[in-house]
Amino acid sequence: MKKDRAGFWFGKNVLVTGINGFIGGNLAKGLLENGANVFGLIRNAAHDTFLYYEKLDSRITLIEGEITDKDLLTRIVSEEQINAVFHLAAQVEVGVGLTNPYLTFETNTRGTWCLMEAIRCCPQTIEAVVVASTDKAYGSYPADRMPYKEDYPLLPQYPYDVSKACGDMIARTYANEIYKLPVVVTRFCNIFGPGQLNFSALIPDAARACLGYGKFVPRGSGRQIRDFIFVGDVVDLYLRIGENLARNANSLRGRVYNAGTNQPRAVRDVLETVFRLTGRRADFNAVLEMMKGRETVGEIECQYMDYELVNRDFGWAPQHSFDSGVALTIEWFKGYLAHKHGA
């Protein structure tokens, strides 16, 4: 992570919800490298995370609590004189959304309005609020409508997708002419990289298996089209958006920004890359055989993004190719899995 924005972020009080997650931990690392004072809302004391593995916890003020606790959130924003908020806390599992929609709506939808209300009640020090939505909020569009554009109507169907779309719209409500909070919403494609310890996710699951710590079992045909972006590029973009929003709130508040690589690939091609870069390409044919006839329930067939608008407004473009990002991810997992399993 380059420190080219250290001048802006140095000494800023920044709240990251979902800081113990994969993206939150990486963002916290980037903020610390740029001199920010980082505060993190943490739901539980799980230590098998990027945040703790990278020993970032000792450099952060961690506050235990629920994203749906509006009074707690209000106290944090007020007492810690928060300047910027990155709202990443979410129930991110599509499968959990299908089996437990209540939990998903509570976390992703109610959690968002509780945070927005806390900020509305104590806006004095707030300069930027960046809310993470998702490409899933758009719902299913035909392949000839790809890549998603920021002005497409949100047409979600499944609980996770709906919960994020609702949070997305709620956040933008607080940027309107009534409340005028400096809110920007981001809708990014699939993010991967070091610290993604959700092994129901495609790349971590495949990497773990290829490194000899499990068996990869495909959950679908592998024909779904997706876009994958490296977490280091995402952190860079978040910092750019946060800084620009703080400097130009009147012109940017309420905006939505997509980000992807505009290089969509089939899930089976993603898997082939992981197997190839781990030296297990010969084993990939067996995975292809297992994929035959498998169907995935509750998944959109084709989704991908471009980065036209963020490139125009923030000069951002992905700096990591897919192969280089996967290679960096595999190297991180080698160290992490060896440490975890005592090798």
Secondary structure, DSSP 8 states (H G I E B T S, - for coil): ---TTHHHHTT-EEEEETTTSHHHHHHHHHHHHTT-EEEEEESS---SSHHHHTT-GGGSEEEE--TT-HHHHHHHHHHTT--EEEE------HHHHHH-HHHHHIIIIIHHHHHHHHHHHS-TT--EEEEE--GGGGB---GGG-S--TTS--B--SHHHHHHHHHHHHHHHTTSTTT---EEEEEE-EEE-TT---TTSHHHHHHHHHTTSS-----S-S--EE-EEEHHHHHHHHHHHHHHHHHSHHHHTT-EEEE--S--EEHHHHHHHHHHHTT-GGGHHHHHHHHTT---TT--SB-----HHHHHHH-----S-HHHHHHHHHHHHHHHHHHHTT-
